[in-house]
Amino acid sequence: MRTVQKNLHWRKRETQRNFFKKTSEKKDNQKELLEEYLEKRAQAKRQQQELLDEKIAKSEQERSRLAKAWSSKQQMAAASNAYDANVMTETAAGRDTLLG
């Protein structure tokens, strides 16, 4: 009878060990999957940030180009206005203009 009880006790302990071992393996597997997921997520965020940074840099370059073009147009307009004013002043004064 004692042998039967010892066998039952041993089997119960073995069953518990197997259960905890399976549970531990499952937790380890879940932890590994979570780590992989978090790593891939971080990598995706880095790539997304790089693309955003590139887009911002391109936008800034375009803004700078447009600002320079606008400034150049403004300078040309100012020079043209000054030239026209000079021509008008000379014409009003009765002097020969650059135009003839």
Buried (B, 14 or more C-beta within 10 A) or exposed (E): EEEEEEEEEEEEEEEEEEEEEEEEEEEEEEEEEEEEEEEEEEEEEEEEEEEEEEEEEEEEEEEEEEEEEEEEEEEEEEEEEEEEEEEEEBEEEEEEEEEE
